[in-house]
């Protein structure tokens, strides 16, 4: 698994020095690289902002999770497999033609926010501060770090495939 701090290199590295047109290559009905980067940036930035807003909260407890959430936790967070074919939650869906420089900055800023939170909150708040994931239920900061690293690696493979075609 990749380290969280390596997400920008993993996701943006294949796009470095490429013409802007490459950011918009995609098979019919699929997201282009710019949309993939925006999707990742929205998720990382958004969950980081919620953690920021909650960092002063008193200790929290994880809400009960459904069987589906527990299965997702097992498959994704514990086994490290990101299944394909799920529609992204509406809040993380990209616009039709995102601006590469804007989504690159949003991704880098979101990663930097999470790294700052990691320094500020861990290990003291590793198991008593939660942010809800739309499919996995309440996750701790370490669980979100793992999710974002795995999710980014999954989508980085899609970006490489778009650029190879």
For each residue, the residues with C-beta under 8 A, 3 or more apart:
1: 80 146 149 150 153
2: 6 7 10 149 152 153
3: 6 149
4: 7 111 114 115 118 145 148 149
5: 111 115
6: 2 3 9 10
7: 2 4 10 11 40 44 107 111 148 149 152
8: 11 12 13 107 108 111
9: 6 12 13
10: 2 6 7 13 152 153 156
11: 7 8 36 37 40 107 152 155 156 159
12: 8 9 15 16 37 104 107
13: 8 9 10 16
14: 18 33 156 159 160 163
15: 12 18 22 23 33 37 100 159 163
16: 12 13
17:
18: 14 15 22 23 163
19: 22
20: 23 24 100
21: 24 25
22: 15 18 19 25 33 162 163
23: 15 18 20 32 33 34 37 100
24: 20 21 32 33 34 97
25: 21 22 32 33 162 163 165
26: 30 31 32 33 35 162
27: 30 162 165
28:
29:
30: 26 27 158 162
31: 26 35 36 39 94 158
32: 23 24 25 26 35 36 162
33: 14 15 22 23 24 25 26 36 37 159 162 163
34: 23 24 37 38 94 97 98 99 100 103
35: 26 31 32 38 39 94 95 98
36: 11 31 32 33 39 40 94 155 158 159 162
37: 11 12 15 23 33 34 40 41 98 100 103 104 107 159
38: 34 35 41 42 94 95 98 103 106
39: 31 35 36 42 43 88 92 93 94 155
40: 7 11 36 37 43 44 107 148 151 152 155
41: 37 38 44 45 103 106 107 110
42: 38 39 45 46 91 92 94 106
43: 39 40 46 47 92 148 151
44: 7 40 41 47 48 107 110 111 113 114 148 152
45: 41 42 48 49 106 107 109 110 113
46: 42 43 49 50 91 92 110
47: 43 44 50 51 114 131 133 144 148
48: 44 45 51 52 110 113 114 117
49: 45 46 52 53 113
50: 46 47 53 54 131
51: 47 48 54 55 114 117 121 129 131 141 144
52: 48 49 55 113 117
53: 49 50
54: 50 51 57 60 129 131
55: 51 52 117 120 121 125 129
56:
57: 54 60 129
58:
59: 128 129
60: 54 57 128 129 130
61: 128
62: 65 130 137 138 140
63: 130 137 138
64:
65: 62 69 70 73 136 137 138
66: 69 70 137
67: 70 71
68: 71 72 135
69: 65 66 72 73 135 136 137
70: 65 66 67 73 74
71: 67 68 74 75
72: 68 69 75 76 77 135 136
73: 65 69 70 76 77 78 136 137
74: 70 71 77 78 79
75: 71 72 78 79 81 83
76: 72 73 79 80 81 82 83 136 147 150
77: 72 73 74 80 136 143 146 147 150
78: 73 74 75
79: 74 75 76
80: 1 76 77 150
81: 75 76
82: 76 150 151 153 154
83: 75 76 86
84: 154
85:
86: 83 135
87:
88: 39 92 93
89: 92 93 134 135
90: 93
91: 42 46 134
92: 39 42 43 46 88 89
93: 39 88 89 90
94: 31 34 35 36 38 39 42 98 103
95: 35 38 98
96:
97: 24 34
98: 34 35 37 38 94 95 102 103
99: 34 102 103
100: 15 20 23 34 37 103 104
101: 104 105
102: 98 99 105 106
103: 34 37 38 41 94 98 99 100 106 107
104: 12 37 100 101 107 108
105: 101 102 108 109
106: 38 41 42 45 102 103 109 110
107: 7 8 11 12 37 40 41 44 45 103 104 110 111
108: 8 104 105 111 112
109: 45 105 106 112 113
110: 41 44 45 46 48 106 107 113 114
111: 4 5 7 8 44 107 108 114 115
112: 108 109 115 116
113: 44 45 48 49 52 109 110 116 117
114: 4 44 47 48 51 110 111 117 118 144 145 148
115: 4 5 111 112 118 119
116: 112 113 119 120
117: 48 51 52 55 113 114 120 121 141
118: 4 114 115 121 122 141 145
119: 115 116 122
120: 55 116 117
121: 51 55 117 118 124 125 126 129 141
122: 118 119 125 126 141 142
123: 126
124: 121
125: 55 121 122 128 129 141
126: 121 122 123 140 141 142
127: 140
128: 59 60 61 125
129: 51 54 55 57 59 60 121 125 140 141
130: 60 62 63 138 139 140
131: 47 50 51 54 138 139 144
132: 137 138 139
133: 47 136 137 138 139 144 147
134: 89 91
135: 68 69 72 86 89
136: 65 69 72 73 76 77 133 139 143 147
137: 62 63 65 66 69 73 132 133
138: 62 63 65 130 131 132 133
139: 130 131 132 133 136 143 144 147
140: 62 126 127 129 130 143 144
141: 51 117 118 121 122 125 126 129 144 145
142: 122 126 145 146
143: 77 136 139 140 146 147
144: 47 51 114 131 133 139 140 141 147 148
145: 4 114 118 141 142 148 149
146: 1 77 142 143 149 150
147: 76 77 133 136 139 143 144 150 151
148: 4 7 40 43 44 47 114 144 145 151 152
149: 1 2 3 4 7 145 146 152 153
150: 1 76 77 80 82 146 147 153 154
151: 40 43 82 147 148 154 155
152: 2 7 10 11 40 44 148 149 155 156
153: 1 2 10 82 149 150 156 157
154: 82 84 150 151 157 158
155: 11 36 39 40 151 152 158 159
156: 10 11 14 152 153 159 160
157: 153 154 160 161
158: 30 31 36 154 155 161 162
159: 11 14 15 33 36 37 155 156 162 163
160: 14 156 157 163 164
161: 157 158 164 165
162: 22 25 26 27 30 32 33 36 158 159 165
163: 14 15 18 22 25 33 159 160
164: 160 161
165: 25 27 161 162
